[in-house]
Amino acid sequence: MANFKKARRFAAAAAALAMILSMSACGEKTDAPDTSEDSSVTTTAPEESDAAATTTTTAPKVTTTTTTTLPPLPVMSTYEAKYAENEDLIGWIKLEAANLNDPVMQAEDNKYYLDKDFNGNEYKNGSFFVDYKCQFTTRTRPANTIIYGHNMVTGPSFAKLTRYYDARLNGDYPNRLDFYMNNPTIQFDTVWEEGTYKVFACMYVNTMEEHGEVFKYYKQRDIKNEGQFYEYIAKIMDRSVFYTDVDLEYGDEILTLSTCYYPLGKEVDSRCVVFARRVRDGESAEVDTSKAYINESPLYFDYYYKVNGGKWAGRTWDTTKVKGFDEYLADFPNSGAAAPVM
């Protein structure tokens, strides 16, 4: 990983001269070959070509680029020792209820840490890692930080994040929404800065076209303008199994946590994905969870409806929670933010 480490050091040094703060997202469908909690790693990640990405928009481009000459931030003392051991360390994720208090790595690709531990040793449980196309400097973060993790009984695991989808799994909670109600925020620090994120959505999606249209949440590499932001958020909210009191606006930083999830069997390659947005400067990290409620009809995929019956009942989320969304839709009614025809 020497070249990657050198590249990161070069990027940090360059940041002292001129860092570009831009709204850029990332994510590629090389999701960890995760497994259910009661099994071992048996699957491989589906490959996706770059040609398969991403959405476009009819909205006029809005530039958000500025230049700064602020000096680079040092690695926080909390993570100095671990960073000295391995400069692939990009941050740390914490959520006590999900047994998360672990390093998050970033390599030159999305395969290296699938089966490697923190020190790069072979380890079938792998490590948590950020998508390799998410670009960080000491003072900038990507608009969408995508973190992959296995869904396993042991080792670094996103298994319990599936409780956001349904808290009743394994009899842990009596009500479906209970896990969210008790865990409305997630801590993700980079090695340079602390960060708290408010959870606003969780979805269950397929990854193979044979099971229905695929929402490529992992391929939204760029959020170049407001239109792309609204279109991406609309696709998330249409699929979310719950709604919250967390508001969103163009410029918010998104945290995406992705893990394999197989309620329809291993032959249906699918993911449970949790979305949160960073607490803004000066904003309280408190969330009024009493206003959260279950979405009785999330947008699923064809095979889900074939097995379970039913169909999507249409968009029911409060669009006023996304600042500017209704105005955008009024101007561009045929955009990707419009509710799909079912």
LOSELO-478864 format. One record per residue (C-alpha): residue number from 1; residue in one letter; x, y, z. Coordinates in steps of 0.05 Angstrom, whole numbers. Layout:
% LOSELO-478864
(r NUM; a; (X; Y; Z)),
...
This chain:
% LOSELO-478864
(r 1; m; (0; 0; 0)),
(r 2; a; (61; 45; -4)),
(r 3; n; (39; 84; -66)),
(r 4; f; (-29; 97; -36)),
(r 5; k; (2; 123; 29)),
(r 6; k; (49; 168; -10)),
(r 7; a; (-10; 195; -50)),
(r 8; r; (-48; 211; 14)),
(r 9; r; (12; 246; 44)),
(r 10; f; (20; 286; -21)),
(r 11; a; (-54; 305; -19)),
(r 12; a; (-48; 329; 52)),
(r 13; a; (13; 371; 36)),
(r 14; a; (-21; 401; -25)),
(r 15; a; (-80; 420; 18)),
(r 16; a; (-36; 470; 53)),
(r 17; l; (-29; 508; -12)),
(r 18; a; (-97; 502; -45)),
(r 19; m; (-153; 454; -26)),
(r 20; i; (-215; 448; -67)),
(r 21; l; (-279; 444; -28)),
(r 22; s; (-328; 413; -76)),
(r 23; m; (-394; 375; -72)),
(r 24; s; (-370; 307; -95)),
(r 25; a; (-398; 239; -79)),
(r 26; c; (-371; 171; -90)),
(r 27; g; (-386; 98; -86)),
(r 28; e; (-375; 38; -131)),
(r 29; k; (-411; -28; -131)),
(r 30; t; (-355; -70; -104)),
(r 31; d; (-392; -79; -39)),
(r 32; a; (-361; -128; 10)),
(r 33; p; (-382; -200; -1)),
(r 34; d; (-418; -199; 65)),
(r 35; t; (-459; -255; 94)),
(r 36; s; (-515; -265; 144)),
(r 37; e; (-498; -267; 217)),
(r 38; d; (-501; -342; 223)),
(r 39; s; (-457; -361; 165)),
(r 40; s; (-386; -356; 137)),
(r 41; v; (-363; -317; 77)),
(r 42; t; (-386; -354; 15)),
(r 43; t; (-403; -301; -36)),
(r 44; t; (-365; -255; -82)),
(r 45; a; (-381; -183; -98)),
(r 46; p; (-414; -169; -164)),
(r 47; e; (-372; -128; -211)),
(r 48; e; (-398; -63; -240)),
(r 49; s; (-366; -24; -296)),
(r 50; d; (-358; 51; -292)),
(r 51; a; (-402; 55; -354)),
(r 52; a; (-461; 33; -311)),
(r 53; a; (-460; 97; -269)),
(r 54; t; (-496; 148; -255)),
(r 55; t; (-552; 199; -258)),
(r 56; t; (-556; 263; -297)),
(r 57; t; (-600; 323; -286)),
(r 58; t; (-634; 377; -325)),
(r 59; a; (-622; 427; -269)),
(r 60; p; (-574; 484; -282)),
(r 61; k; (-506; 469; -253)),
(r 62; v; (-492; 504; -188)),
(r 63; t; (-418; 511; -171)),
(r 64; t; (-398; 502; -98)),
(r 65; t; (-324; 505; -108)),
(r 66; t; (-282; 551; -65)),
(r 67; t; (-208; 554; -50)),
(r 68; t; (-175; 557; 17)),
(r 69; t; (-104; 564; 41)),
(r 70; l; (-117; 539; 111)),
(r 71; p; (-60; 494; 137)),
(r 72; p; (-73; 419; 140)),
(r 73; l; (-101; 392; 205)),
(r 74; p; (-58; 344; 245)),
(r 75; v; (-80; 273; 261)),
(r 76; m; (-120; 276; 325)),
(r 77; s; (-83; 251; 386)),
(r 78; t; (-136; 197; 396)),
(r 79; y; (-115; 163; 331)),
(r 80; e; (-41; 181; 327)),
(r 81; a; (-15; 114; 350)),
(r 82; k; (-60; 73; 304)),
(r 83; y; (-46; 119; 245)),
(r 84; a; (29; 110; 256)),
(r 85; e; (18; 35; 251)),
(r 86; n; (-20; 39; 185)),
(r 87; e; (-33; 102; 145)),
(r 88; d; (-90; 67; 109)),
(r 89; l; (-130; 86; 171)),
(r 90; i; (-180; 139; 148)),
(r 91; g; (-225; 142; 209)),
(r 92; w; (-263; 108; 265)),
(r 93; i; (-336; 86; 271)),
(r 94; k; (-374; 81; 337)),
(r 95; l; (-443; 56; 354)),
(r 96; e; (-446; 19; 420)),
(r 97; a; (-513; -15; 407)),
(r 98; a; (-485; -46; 344)),
(r 99; n; (-419; -66; 376)),
(r 100; l; (-383; -16; 333)),
(r 101; n; (-319; 16; 359)),
(r 102; d; (-271; 1; 302)),
(r 103; p; (-221; 30; 253)),
(r 104; v; (-243; 46; 183)),
(r 105; m; (-192; 35; 128)),
(r 106; q; (-184; 59; 56)),
(r 107; a; (-141; 25; 3)),
(r 108; e; (-127; 32; -71)),
(r 109; d; (-188; -10; -87)),
(r 110; n; (-250; -40; -54)),
(r 111; k; (-221; -110; -49)),
(r 112; y; (-159; -105; -6)),
(r 113; y; (-194; -100; 62)),
(r 114; l; (-248; -150; 46)),
(r 115; d; (-205; -204; 76)),
(r 116; k; (-150; -166; 112)),
(r 117; d; (-145; -141; 183)),
(r 118; f; (-119; -74; 206)),
(r 119; n; (-47; -96; 196)),
(r 120; g; (-59; -125; 126)),
(r 121; n; (-58; -197; 149)),
(r 122; e; (-105; -248; 118)),
(r 123; y; (-170; -247; 158)),
(r 124; k; (-235; -275; 129)),
(r 125; n; (-277; -226; 169)),
(r 126; g; (-242; -167; 137)),
(r 127; s; (-245; -95; 160)),
(r 128; f; (-291; -36; 152)),
(r 129; f; (-268; 6; 94)),
(r 130; v; (-287; 69; 57)),
(r 131; d; (-299; 65; -18)),
(r 132; y; (-232; 79; -51)),
(r 133; k; (-261; 135; -94)),
(r 134; c; (-283; 176; -34)),
(r 135; q; (-232; 232; -32)),
(r 136; f; (-207; 261; 34)),
(r 137; t; (-157; 313; 54)),
(r 138; t; (-144; 337; 125)),
(r 139; r; (-197; 391; 117)),
(r 140; t; (-245; 363; 66)),
(r 141; r; (-291; 303; 63)),
(r 142; p; (-332; 273; 6)),
(r 143; a; (-405; 291; 0)),
(r 144; n; (-422; 218; 8)),
(r 145; t; (-376; 175; 50)),
(r 146; i; (-392; 102; 34)),
(r 147; i; (-368; 50; 85)),
(r 148; y; (-373; -24; 71)),
(r 149; g; (-373; -79; 123)),
(r 150; h; (-387; -153; 128)),
(r 151; n; (-451; -180; 159)),
(r 152; m; (-422; -234; 204)),
(r 153; v; (-426; -262; 274)),
(r 154; t; (-353; -246; 292)),
(r 155; g; (-302; -194; 274)),
(r 156; p; (-316; -124; 248)),
(r 157; s; (-388; -130; 226)),
(r 158; f; (-447; -88; 205)),
(r 159; a; (-494; -145; 224)),
(r 160; k; (-532; -106; 277)),
(r 161; l; (-542; -47; 231)),
(r 162; t; (-597; -90; 199)),
(r 163; r; (-637; -74; 263)),
(r 164; y; (-649; -6; 232)),
(r 165; y; (-687; -44; 178)),
(r 166; d; (-725; -86; 230)),
(r 167; a; (-708; -82; 304)),
(r 168; r; (-746; -147; 317)),
(r 169; l; (-692; -189; 283)),
(r 170; n; (-669; -245; 330)),
(r 171; g; (-720; -220; 381)),
(r 172; d; (-676; -162; 402)),
(r 173; y; (-733; -111; 406)),
(r 174; p; (-809; -116; 409)),
(r 175; n; (-823; -63; 356)),
(r 176; r; (-794; -53; 286)),
(r 177; l; (-772; 19; 298)),
(r 178; d; (-741; 9; 366)),
(r 179; f; (-668; 5; 344)),
(r 180; y; (-673; 72; 308)),
(r 181; m; (-710; 103; 367)),
(r 182; n; (-652; 85; 413)),
(r 183; n; (-597; 99; 363)),
(r 184; p; (-614; 160; 320)),
(r 185; t; (-541; 181; 310)),
(r 186; i; (-476; 148; 289)),
(r 187; q; (-405; 172; 304)),
(r 188; f; (-356; 171; 247)),
(r 189; d; (-290; 208; 258)),
(r 190; t; (-237; 218; 206)),
(r 191; v; (-167; 215; 235)),
(r 192; w; (-167; 291; 232)),
(r 193; e; (-237; 310; 256)),
(r 194; e; (-295; 284; 297)),
(r 195; g; (-363; 275; 265)),
(r 196; t; (-433; 258; 286)),
(r 197; y; (-487; 237; 236)),
(r 198; k; (-562; 235; 242)),
(r 199; v; (-594; 173; 213)),
(r 200; f; (-650; 190; 164)),
(r 201; a; (-663; 127; 123)),
(r 202; c; (-652; 52; 116)),
(r 203; m; (-669; 10; 55)),
(r 204; y; (-666; -61; 29)),
(r 205; v; (-645; -65; -44)),
(r 206; n; (-624; -115; -97)),
(r 207; t; (-559; -112; -136)),
(r 208; m; (-576; -155; -197)),
(r 209; e; (-619; -133; -255)),
(r 210; e; (-652; -202; -260)),
(r 211; h; (-688; -186; -195)),
(r 212; g; (-714; -118; -217)),
(r 213; e; (-689; -48; -228)),
(r 214; v; (-625; -35; -188)),
(r 215; f; (-617; 30; -150)),
(r 216; k; (-542; 41; -156)),
(r 217; y; (-533; 81; -92)),
(r 218; y; (-460; 62; -94)),
(r 219; k; (-448; 93; -162)),
(r 220; q; (-468; 165; -147)),
(r 221; r; (-397; 191; -152)),
(r 222; d; (-412; 265; -164)),
(r 223; i; (-463; 312; -136)),
(r 224; k; (-449; 369; -182)),
(r 225; n; (-512; 409; -171)),
(r 226; e; (-577; 413; -132)),
(r 227; g; (-614; 371; -183)),
(r 228; q; (-569; 310; -172)),
(r 229; f; (-576; 319; -97)),
(r 230; y; (-652; 320; -100)),
(r 231; e; (-655; 261; -147)),
(r 232; y; (-609; 218; -105)),
(r 233; i; (-645; 235; -39)),
(r 234; a; (-713; 222; -71)),
(r 235; k; (-691; 151; -91)),
(r 236; i; (-667; 138; -20)),
(r 237; m; (-729; 165; 14)),
(r 238; d; (-777; 127; -32)),
(r 239; r; (-743; 63; -10)),
(r 240; s; (-733; 78; 64)),
(r 241; v; (-770; 34; 113)),
(r 242; f; (-779; 91; 161)),
(r 243; y; (-783; 167; 162)),
(r 244; t; (-753; 213; 214)),
(r 245; d; (-753; 286; 235)),
(r 246; v; (-683; 296; 206)),
(r 247; d; (-683; 350; 152)),
(r 248; l; (-637; 352; 92)),
(r 249; e; (-611; 406; 46)),
(r 250; y; (-563; 413; -12)),
(r 251; g; (-493; 415; 16)),
(r 252; d; (-505; 364; 71)),
(r 253; e; (-453; 309; 78)),
(r 254; i; (-481; 239; 74)),
(r 255; l; (-455; 176; 109)),
(r 256; t; (-474; 111; 76)),
(r 257; l; (-464; 44; 111)),
(r 258; s; (-473; -17; 67)),
(r 259; t; (-475; -91; 84)),
(r 260; c; (-502; -154; 52)),
(r 261; y; (-570; -178; 75)),
(r 262; y; (-606; -240; 50)),
(r 263; p; (-678; -245; 75)),
(r 264; l; (-698; -274; 8)),
(r 265; g; (-641; -325; 6)),
(r 266; k; (-570; -324; -18)),
(r 267; e; (-591; -328; -91)),
(r 268; v; (-618; -258; -85)),
(r 269; d; (-557; -214; -77)),
(r 270; s; (-582; -156; -36)),
(r 271; r; (-561; -102; 13)),
(r 272; c; (-584; -67; 76)),
(r 273; v; (-562; 5; 72)),
(r 274; v; (-565; 58; 126)),
(r 275; f; (-561; 132; 110)),
(r 276; a; (-544; 189; 157)),
(r 277; r; (-525; 262; 148)),
(r 278; r; (-471; 299; 185)),
(r 279; v; (-491; 346; 241)),
(r 280; r; (-481; 416; 213)),
(r 281; d; (-436; 468; 245)),
(r 282; g; (-473; 499; 303)),
(r 283; e; (-530; 448; 301)),
(r 284; s; (-550; 406; 360)),
(r 285; a; (-539; 331; 353)),
(r 286; e; (-605; 318; 388)),
(r 287; v; (-660; 284; 347)),
(r 288; d; (-734; 283; 364)),
(r 289; t; (-746; 209; 354)),
(r 290; s; (-818; 214; 375)),
(r 291; k; (-833; 240; 305)),
(r 292; a; (-805; 179; 270)),
(r 293; y; (-853; 129; 239)),
(r 294; i; (-853; 66; 196)),
(r 295; n; (-862; 71; 121)),
(r 296; e; (-916; 19; 109)),
(r 297; s; (-900; 15; 35)),
(r 298; p; (-827; 26; 16)),
(r 299; l; (-807; 19; -57)),
(r 300; y; (-777; -51; -65)),
(r 301; f; (-756; -89; -127)),
(r 302; d; (-794; -137; -173)),
(r 303; y; (-771; -202; -141)),
(r 304; y; (-790; -177; -71)),
(r 305; y; (-862; -166; -94)),
(r 306; k; (-863; -232; -131)),
(r 307; v; (-846; -268; -66)),
(r 308; n; (-885; -225; -16)),
(r 309; g; (-940; -197; -59)),
(r 310; g; (-964; -125; -58)),
(r 311; k; (-939; -65; -96)),
(r 312; w; (-911; 3; -81)),
(r 313; a; (-966; 50; -56)),
(r 314; g; (-929; 112; -80)),
(r 315; r; (-890; 168; -47)),
(r 316; t; (-911; 183; 24)),
(r 317; w; (-851; 219; 56)),
(r 318; d; (-854; 291; 76)),
(r 319; t; (-819; 326; 18)),
(r 320; t; (-815; 391; 58)),
(r 321; k; (-761; 356; 100)),
(r 322; v; (-714; 365; 40)),
(r 323; k; (-704; 439; 32)),
(r 324; g; (-717; 463; -39)),
(r 325; f; (-742; 395; -63)),
(r 326; d; (-814; 416; -80)),
(r 327; e; (-789; 477; -117)),
(r 328; y; (-741; 435; -157)),
(r 329; l; (-795; 385; -175)),
(r 330; a; (-842; 441; -197)),
(r 331; d; (-788; 467; -244)),
(r 332; f; (-767; 398; -269)),
(r 333; p; (-828; 352; -262)),
(r 334; n; (-797; 299; -308)),
(r 335; s; (-732; 294; -270)),
(r 336; g; (-704; 234; -234)),
(r 337; a; (-733; 262; -170)),
(r 338; a; (-804; 250; -194)),
(r 339; a; (-837; 189; -164)),
(r 340; p; (-828; 128; -211)),
(r 341; v; (-888; 102; -248)),
(r 342; m; (-907; 33; -221)),
